[in-house]
Amino acid sequence: MATEHDAPIQPGGVPRHASAKERRARGLKPFLSDLKAEVQNQLSRAEAPVRPEDISADTSGQVTQVVQPAAQAQQAQQIEAAPARHPRQTDNGAALAQAALATADHAGAEAAAARADAAAARTEAAAAQATAARADSQLQAARAEIEAAHKEFETLRTQFDAAQERTRQHILIAWIGAGAGVLLAVVALVLGFL
């Protein structure tokens, strides 16, 4: 009796009861073609051919079928009883066909889910790329602000150094003037006593 494990597997094929990981490894189209070949094979096994029982050969060597009224009735009975002779094969073929359709639907659902996952992954990747671009632009703006602050600090430091130098010069001039005034006062005092 034919079962689902008796169907031949084509080279590189995957059985119908293979796991989803094995089906994804080969792709959906090869799996569906193998599944279709398996169902056709099982259905061809389930068919019961009816052969005429009354066969005779004529003098020319050709085979002719002798059909008598009683033989016709017997042949009609055989044709009617043919499905009843192999009920399990017919049931197995129908079950295999239903299982094949269910497996094909399941594979289609898995393919749709995989496409949805891929679309979600692409959306997430695009969002991550946009976030990275925004972060990069913000980093560039922060670097520009830091460079501008450094330049402003250097300018202020230069101005402070210049002001400090001018203050030092003014203090030195003031001390020189004060010293000269004291010296003149001493000279005038000495000359006054003479």
Secondary structure, DSSP 8 states (H G I E B T S, - for coil): ---TTSS---TT---TT--HHHHHHH-HHHHHHHHHHHHHHHHHHH------S-EEE-TTS-EEE---HHHHHHHHHHHHHHHHHSHHHHHHHHHHHHHHHHHHHHHHHHHHHHHHHHHHHHHHHHHHHHHHHHHHHHHHHHHHHHHHHHHHHHHHHHHHHHHHHHHHHHHHHHHHHHHHHHHHHHHHHHHHH-
